[in-house]
Amino acid sequence: MMQTAQTQLDGFDHKILAALGRDGRISITDLAKEIGLSKTPTQARLRRLEAEGVITGYRATTDPVRLGLDHVAFVEVKLDDTRETALKSFNAAVRQVPEIEQVHMIASHFDYLLKVRTTNMAAYRVVLGEKISALPHVSSTSTFVVMQAVKEVGYSD
């Protein structure tokens, strides 16, 4: 995987990101007022942040509990092969499982940590048994069920 150079951000850029993190639909006029610049430089900074890939998109944030997706589990996954081709195969396959919200390669006694969201324990058991366990090179899994989400955030100031 190729590393991308870090973008240099100043105080106004951080203010823009924080404001958009709170309200992604804020108007340019209101954004400019909030950060203390006029509209034109605010718009230019916003376009630069988008062009440089700091802002990767805009989307509606939904409440998974209201959507009936309040069962969260973290799954440790150990692979039977960690050569590059096996990792690529696992990475490609795990991206296809919609119930898996996050996938992180970990430097530990296991290889990946997955965040899985389902409707209930029965649905999770199906995802684990039929999808996660069937991913390429999975040799073992260990599940940790979330009792309460204390903090879940995106970008904040």
C-alpha positions, 0 to 999 in steps of 0.5 A: 500500500502506498503512503500518501503525504500528510497535508499541512493544515492550519487553524482555519482548516481545522476549524472547517473540518470541525464545523463540517464534522458537526454539520456537513450541510452547513452553508458556505456563508455560515461556515465562513462566519463560524471560522472567521473568514470571508466566503471566497477564502473559505470556499477556496480552502474547502475546495483545496481540502476536497482536492487534496483528499482531506475531505473524502466525501459527504454522507448522512450519518444514521443511528444504527439503533433506530435501524435495528442494528444495535448488536455490535461485536468485535472479532479477532481473526487469526489467519493461517497464512500471512503472506502478501497474497493471502492478506490481499485475498482476505482484504478483498473478501472482507470488504464484501461483507456488509455487516462488517463496519470496520477492518483493521490489521493488527500487530498482535497475537491475531491478525485482524480486528473486525467491527461487526454490526447486526440486529441481534445475537442470532444474526451475528451467529449467522454472519460469523458462521457463514461469512466471517469463518468462510473468508479466505485463510481464516483459521480462528476467531474470537468474539467480544460483544459490546454491552454499551458504546461509550464513545463513537466519533468521527473528526472533532476538534 
